Amino acid sequence: MEAITWQDFEKIELRVGTIIEVNDFPKAKNPAYQLKIDLGQEIGIKQSSAQLTKLYSKEELVGRQVLCIINFPPRQIANFLSEILVTGYILPDGEVVLSSIDRKVPNGIKLA
């Protein structure tokens, strides 16, 4: 594992947002959802593609807070522009478990 400096860590904008909309993404190479995430007044609503279809239903994702990296460059995935990265843990079988937030916090708040 390569060590990073505190300054490297400070460059990563990890923010909390609430999933407000979830749609199927049939054009994705791997099964995925298209998410709309509210990151608060300063950042606004951003979209992301996430491979969560095996472990999460659309209904259980709406209203859930997630930890996002907001300062990666946008990435074109099929016909969809993913603006942020929703964080999670990749299990040995390739499924993704979302990073969890155990108490509600304001949207847009930065991970310290």
C-alpha positions, -999 to +999 in steps of 0.1 A: +000+000+000+013+034-010+013+061+018-002+095+010+003+128+028-024+147+047-023+172+018-032+144-006-062+134+016-074+170+018-077+171-020-104+144-019-139+160-015-158+134+004-194+147+010-227+133+022-257+134+000-292+119+000-304+098-029-336+114-042-342+094-074-332+060-087-338+047-122-328+016-141-298+019-164-304-007-192-276+006-214-249+001-187-224-027-194-229-041-160-263-040-141-265-005-125-288+022-114-288+059-123-289+079-091-298+116-084-282+127-052-289+159-033-256+173-020-270+204-003-275+240-014-238+247-021-232+217-044-267+209-057-281+177-072-256+155-090-260+122-108-241+090-106-242+055-119-238+027-093-237-011-096-260-017-067-288-037-083-281-071-066-281-059-030-304-029-031-338-022-044-347+012-059-372+018-031-347+012-003-321+035-019-344+066-021-339+087+010-307+070+020-276+091+027-244+081+010-208+092+010-196+106-023-164+118-039-175+149-057-142+162-073-134+134-097-139+144-134-173+134-148-173+100-165-194+090-195-210+056-190-230+046-221-255+075-226-251+088-191-227+113-175-218+102-140-207+134-121-197+119-087-186+086-072-208+069-046-185+050-022-189+014-012-171-018-005-166-044-033-172-079-020-153-109-033-182-118-056-181-083-071-212-070-054-211-035-038-221-026-002-226+011+003-205+030+028-229+037+056-236+068+077-250+059+111-267+092+118-284+117+096-262+147+088-267+178+066-264+171+029-231+184+015-212+181+048-175+171+043-159+140+058-132+151+081 
